[in-house]
Amino acid sequence: MLELPKEVPELFQSTLARLARSGTILVDQRPYFNPDHAIAPRSKNPSSVDSPSDIIITTDNLHRRTDAAAETNDGLSVAATATAASLPTPFDSGFSSNITSTCSSFMMGFLANETFKSCLPFSLLLQNSMSFFQVTKSVVRITQTLDASCSANLNTCTNLMSSLAANITASSNCGSDLSAANPLITQAHLGLLAYKTLYTASCLKDPDTSAYCYAQAITNSTSPSDAYIYFLPLNTSLPGGSQPTCNTCLKNTMQVYEAASADRTSAIAGTYVDAATQVNVQCGPGFVNQSLAAAAVTGAAGRGVDVRFGGHWALLILLWTMVMGWLV
């Protein structure tokens, strides 16, 4: 129990007590201010001891305060900027012995790639990171992590993840591990494929609070179903009886998934409809669209083509080909 000196004013006692209960204490490291002394002008030297250098002490970590701030559950402002060293990393528990040597080399290679690390892929942290699991216990640290992940260049990182998703299937890399349904490598493959979808979903913010929707979902102890939604693009179905919170975050996240379902080869195309049906049972008919987006195919130029006319469009192409062949 936190014991407070008698000379601490009652207002500060209350504030410190709330901080203690939440597991977070802000300690002012600045020199003690003696009111009996004259107040000297603040030094313009950024390295001066007068500049704030608060320390955040939580139950999970100890790191320095920086300029950005976030809100704790009781509304107290705390720091929310992390250094690269304090950010979580995927596959930080290593690989089991049943992974092939070629696959291990491939995995370790891209995990050490600086561009990959700068992407901080949320899709690979969800299922395969013990450090990320620890981060999710603190709204401050999960906000820090999402800030870093969402600041990555989407186009650069999407191209990198797509390339890795293609290369991981090669027999010279992890092909045999995937064929053997190695769960860790299968999850890695799914995470690479789902990068763009989960980047978009995890970076959504609540328009009312400006907080990340995922940060609110994972720290909502009264509704664990809120966090289940984020596993849909990783080929994980929404558990039966789930009761996610019916709010703007849920609606917008499901809209991201609906759009992504246009790629019929994606995992979300197989999990979206059942999840949307459950969401509408919980939130009311029409809360989200229960059908997949119009299917997209990849053309010769490598771009997605919206198939709006179904079989009629295919029939027109066939007839045109026959006519051209007859004329020739």
C-alpha positions as CSV (number, residue, x, y, z in Angstrom):
1,M,0.0,0.0,0.0
2,L,1.3,3.5,-0.9
3,E,1.9,5.6,2.2
4,L,1.8,9.3,1.8
5,P,3.6,11.8,4.0
6,K,1.3,13.9,6.2
7,E,2.6,17.1,4.7
8,V,1.3,16.1,1.2
9,P,-1.9,18.2,0.4
10,E,-5.1,16.2,0.3
11,L,-5.6,16.9,-3.4
12,F,-2.2,15.3,-4.2
13,Q,-2.8,12.4,-1.9
14,S,-5.9,11.6,-3.9
15,T,-4.1,11.8,-7.2
16,L,-1.2,9.7,-6.1
17,A,-3.6,7.1,-4.7
18,R,-5.4,6.8,-8.0
19,L,-2.1,6.4,-9.8
20,A,-1.0,3.7,-7.3
21,R,-4.3,1.8,-7.9
22,S,-3.8,2.0,-11.7
23,G,-0.2,0.7,-11.4
24,T,1.3,3.9,-12.8
25,I,3.2,6.5,-10.9
26,L,4.8,9.7,-12.3
27,V,7.9,10.7,-10.5
28,D,9.2,14.3,-11.0
29,Q,13.0,14.1,-11.3
30,R,13.5,17.8,-11.3
31,P,15.5,19.4,-8.4
32,Y,13.5,20.2,-5.3
33,F,12.0,23.7,-5.5
34,N,12.7,25.8,-2.4
35,P,10.2,28.6,-2.2
36,D,12.6,30.5,0.1
37,H,15.0,31.0,-2.8
38,A,14.6,33.4,-5.7
39,I,13.3,31.9,-8.9
40,A,16.0,31.9,-11.5
41,P,15.2,32.2,-15.3
42,R,14.9,28.9,-17.1
43,S,18.0,27.9,-19.0
44,K,17.7,27.7,-22.7
45,N,20.2,24.9,-22.7
46,P,18.3,21.7,-23.6
47,S,20.6,19.6,-21.5
48,S,19.8,21.8,-18.4
49,V,18.6,20.0,-15.3
50,D,15.6,22.2,-15.4
51,S,14.1,20.4,-18.4
52,P,11.5,17.8,-17.5
53,S,12.7,14.2,-17.4
54,D,9.9,12.4,-15.8
55,I,10.1,8.7,-15.2
56,I,7.1,6.4,-15.8
57,I,6.9,3.5,-13.5
58,T,4.4,0.8,-14.4
59,T,3.9,-2.8,-13.3
60,D,5.5,-3.9,-16.6
61,N,8.2,-1.5,-17.5
62,L,10.5,1.4,-16.7
63,H,11.2,3.9,-19.4
64,R,11.7,7.6,-19.8
65,R,9.0,10.1,-20.5
66,T,9.0,11.9,-23.9
67,D,6.8,14.6,-25.3
68,A,3.8,12.6,-26.6
69,A,1.1,11.8,-24.2
70,A,-1.8,9.3,-23.8
71,E,-4.6,8.7,-21.3
72,T,-4.7,6.1,-18.6
73,N,-8.0,4.5,-17.7
74,D,-8.7,7.0,-15.0
75,G,-8.0,10.0,-17.3
76,L,-4.5,10.9,-16.0
77,S,-2.1,12.0,-18.7
78,V,1.0,10.0,-19.2
79,A,3.8,9.6,-21.7
80,A,3.2,7.7,-24.9
81,T,6.4,7.6,-27.0
82,A,8.6,4.6,-27.0
83,T,12.1,4.0,-28.3
84,A,12.7,1.3,-30.8
85,A,14.3,-0.8,-28.1
86,S,11.2,-0.9,-26.0
87,L,8.8,-1.8,-28.9
88,P,7.6,-5.4,-29.2
89,T,8.9,-7.8,-31.9
90,P,7.4,-10.7,-33.6
91,F,8.6,-14.3,-33.0
92,D,10.6,-13.2,-29.9
93,S,10.2,-16.6,-28.3
94,G,12.3,-18.2,-31.1
95,F,11.4,-21.2,-33.2
96,S,10.7,-24.8,-32.2
97,S,13.0,-27.6,-33.1
98,N,10.6,-29.0,-35.7
99,I,11.3,-26.1,-38.1
100,T,13.6,-26.9,-41.0
101,S,17.0,-25.3,-41.2
102,T,16.2,-23.5,-44.5
103,C,13.0,-22.1,-43.0
104,S,14.8,-21.0,-39.9
105,S,17.4,-19.1,-42.0
106,F,14.7,-17.5,-44.0
107,M,12.7,-16.4,-41.0
108,M,15.8,-15.1,-39.1
109,G,16.9,-13.2,-42.2
110,F,13.8,-11.2,-42.7
111,L,13.3,-10.6,-39.0
112,A,16.7,-8.9,-38.9
113,N,16.0,-6.8,-42.0
114,E,15.9,-3.1,-41.0
115,T,13.0,-2.2,-43.4
116,F,11.0,-5.1,-41.9
117,K,11.7,-3.9,-38.4
118,S,10.6,-0.4,-39.3
119,C,7.3,-1.7,-40.5
120,L,6.5,-3.2,-37.0
121,P,3.8,-5.4,-38.6
122,F,0.7,-5.6,-36.3
123,S,-0.4,-8.7,-38.2
124,L,2.7,-10.6,-37.0
125,L,2.6,-9.3,-33.5
126,L,-1.0,-10.5,-32.7
127,Q,-0.2,-14.2,-32.5
128,N,3.5,-14.5,-32.3
129,S,4.9,-12.0,-29.8
130,M,5.3,-12.4,-26.0
131,S,6.5,-8.8,-25.8
132,F,3.3,-7.7,-27.6
133,F,1.2,-9.6,-25.1
134,Q,2.9,-7.7,-22.3
135,V,2.3,-4.4,-24.1
136,T,-1.4,-5.1,-24.3
137,K,-1.7,-4.9,-20.6
138,S,-1.0,-1.2,-20.7
139,V,-3.0,1.4,-22.6
140,V,0.0,3.6,-22.7
141,R,2.4,1.0,-24.2
142,I,-0.1,-0.3,-26.7
143,T,-0.7,3.2,-27.9
144,Q,3.1,3.7,-28.2
145,T,3.3,0.5,-30.3
146,L,0.4,1.5,-32.6
147,D,1.9,4.9,-33.1
148,A,5.1,3.2,-34.3
149,S,3.3,0.6,-36.4
150,C,0.9,3.1,-38.0
151,S,3.7,5.6,-38.9
152,A,5.3,3.0,-41.2
153,N,5.1,3.6,-45.0
154,L,2.1,1.5,-46.0
155,N,3.1,1.1,-49.7
156,T,6.7,0.1,-48.9
157,C,5.7,-2.3,-46.1
158,T,2.9,-3.8,-48.1
159,N,5.2,-4.6,-51.0
160,L,7.8,-6.1,-48.6
161,M,5.2,-8.3,-46.9
162,S,3.8,-9.4,-50.2
163,S,7.2,-10.4,-51.4
164,L,8.0,-12.3,-48.2
165,A,4.6,-14.0,-48.3
166,A,5.5,-15.3,-51.8
167,N,9.0,-16.3,-50.9
168,I,8.2,-18.1,-47.7
169,T,6.3,-20.8,-49.8
170,A,9.4,-21.7,-51.8
171,S,10.8,-25.1,-51.2
172,S,14.2,-23.5,-50.6
173,N,12.7,-21.5,-47.7
174,C,9.6,-22.8,-45.8
175,G,7.7,-24.7,-48.4
176,S,8.0,-28.1,-46.6
177,D,7.1,-26.5,-43.3
178,L,3.9,-25.1,-44.7
179,S,3.1,-28.4,-46.4
180,A,3.6,-30.1,-43.0
181,A,1.2,-27.5,-41.5
182,N,3.8,-26.2,-39.0
183,P,1.5,-23.9,-36.9
184,L,4.2,-21.2,-36.4
185,I,5.1,-20.9,-40.1
186,T,1.5,-21.1,-41.1
187,Q,0.7,-18.1,-38.8
188,A,3.7,-16.3,-40.2
189,H,2.4,-16.8,-43.8
190,L,-1.1,-15.6,-42.8
191,G,0.3,-12.6,-41.0
192,L,2.4,-11.5,-44.0
193,L,-0.7,-11.9,-46.3
194,A,-2.9,-9.9,-43.9
195,Y,-0.5,-7.0,-43.3
196,K,-2.4,-4.3,-45.2
197,T,-5.8,-5.3,-43.9
198,L,-4.7,-5.4,-40.3
199,Y,-2.6,-2.2,-40.7
200,T,-5.7,-0.4,-41.8
201,A,-7.9,-1.9,-39.1
202,S,-5.4,-1.4,-36.2
203,C,-4.8,2.2,-37.1
204,L,-8.5,3.2,-36.9
205,K,-9.3,5.6,-34.2
206,D,-12.5,6.3,-32.2
207,P,-13.9,9.6,-33.5
208,D,-15.2,10.4,-30.1
209,T,-12.0,9.8,-28.1
210,S,-9.3,9.9,-30.7
211,A,-7.9,6.7,-29.1
212,Y,-7.0,3.7,-31.2
213,C,-9.9,1.4,-31.6
214,Y,-7.7,-1.6,-30.9
215,A,-6.2,0.0,-27.7
216,Q,-9.8,0.4,-26.5
217,A,-10.8,-3.1,-27.5
218,I,-7.8,-4.9,-25.9
219,T,-8.0,-3.0,-22.6
220,N,-11.8,-3.5,-22.3
221,S,-11.9,-6.2,-19.7
222,T,-15.8,-6.2,-19.6
223,S,-16.0,-7.2,-23.3
224,P,-13.2,-9.5,-24.4
225,S,-15.1,-10.1,-27.7
226,D,-14.0,-6.7,-28.8
227,A,-10.4,-8.0,-29.3
228,Y,-11.5,-11.2,-31.1
229,I,-12.5,-9.1,-34.1
230,Y,-8.9,-8.4,-35.0
231,F,-8.1,-12.1,-35.5
232,L,-10.5,-12.6,-38.4
233,P,-7.9,-11.7,-41.2
234,L,-5.7,-14.4,-39.7
235,N,-8.2,-17.1,-40.5
236,T,-9.6,-17.3,-37.0
237,S,-13.4,-17.3,-36.8
238,L,-15.3,-15.2,-34.3
239,P,-16.2,-17.5,-31.4
240,G,-19.9,-18.4,-31.1
241,G,-21.7,-16.3,-28.6
242,S,-19.3,-13.4,-29.0
243,Q,-20.8,-10.0,-27.9
244,P,-18.6,-7.3,-29.2
245,T,-19.4,-3.7,-28.3
246,C,-21.7,-2.1,-30.9
247,N,-19.9,1.1,-31.6
248,T,-18.3,3.1,-34.4
249,C,-15.0,1.3,-34.0
250,L,-16.7,-2.1,-34.6
251,K,-18.6,-0.8,-37.6
252,N,-15.5,0.8,-39.2
253,T,-13.3,-2.3,-38.6
254,M,-15.9,-4.6,-40.2
255,Q,-16.0,-2.2,-43.2
256,V,-12.3,-2.6,-43.6
257,Y,-12.7,-6.4,-43.6
258,E,-15.6,-6.3,-46.0
259,A,-13.5,-4.3,-48.5
260,A,-10.6,-6.7,-48.1
261,S,-12.9,-9.7,-48.8
262,A,-12.9,-8.7,-52.5
263,D,-9.7,-10.8,-52.6
264,R,-11.3,-14.2,-52.5
265,T,-8.0,-15.9,-51.8
266,S,-7.6,-13.9,-48.6
267,A,-8.4,-15.5,-45.2
268,I,-10.9,-12.7,-44.4
269,A,-13.0,-13.8,-47.3
270,G,-13.6,-17.0,-45.5
271,T,-14.3,-15.6,-42.0
272,Y,-16.1,-12.4,-42.7
273,V,-19.7,-13.5,-43.5
274,D,-20.1,-15.6,-40.3
275,A,-18.6,-12.9,-38.2
276,A,-20.8,-10.2,-39.7
277,T,-23.8,-12.4,-39.1
278,Q,-22.9,-12.7,-35.4
279,V,-22.3,-8.9,-35.2
280,N,-25.7,-8.2,-36.6
281,V,-27.3,-10.6,-34.1
282,Q,-25.6,-8.6,-31.3
283,C,-26.0,-5.1,-32.8
284,G,-29.1,-5.3,-34.9
285,P,-29.9,-6.1,-38.5
286,G,-28.0,-4.0,-41.0
287,F,-25.4,-2.8,-38.5
288,V,-22.8,-4.2,-40.9
289,N,-23.0,-5.6,-44.4
290,Q,-23.3,-9.4,-44.2
291,S,-22.1,-10.1,-47.7
292,L,-18.6,-10.1,-49.2
293,A,-17.4,-7.2,-51.4
294,A,-17.6,-7.6,-55.1
295,A,-14.8,-10.1,-56.1
296,A,-11.6,-8.8,-57.6
297,V,-9.3,-10.6,-60.0
298,T,-5.7,-9.9,-61.0
299,G,-5.3,-8.8,-64.5
300,A,-2.3,-9.1,-66.8
301,A,-1.0,-5.8,-65.5
302,G,-1.2,-7.1,-61.9
303,R,-4.0,-4.8,-60.9
304,G,-7.2,-5.8,-59.1
305,V,-10.2,-5.7,-61.5
306,D,-13.7,-5.4,-60.1
307,V,-15.9,-8.1,-61.4
308,R,-19.3,-6.3,-61.4
309,F,-21.1,-8.3,-64.0
310,G,-20.4,-11.9,-62.9
311,G,-21.0,-14.5,-65.5
312,H,-22.4,-12.0,-68.0
313,W,-19.0,-10.3,-68.2
314,A,-17.3,-13.6,-68.8
315,L,-19.8,-14.5,-71.5
316,L,-19.2,-11.2,-73.3
317,I,-15.4,-11.8,-73.3
318,L,-16.0,-15.3,-74.6
319,L,-18.3,-14.1,-77.4
320,W,-15.8,-11.3,-78.4
321,T,-13.0,-13.8,-78.6
322,M,-15.1,-16.1,-80.8
323,V,-16.0,-13.2,-83.1
324,M,-12.4,-12.0,-83.4
325,G,-11.3,-15.6,-84.2
326,W,-14.0,-15.9,-86.9
327,L,-13.0,-12.6,-88.5
328,V,-9.3,-13.6,-88.6
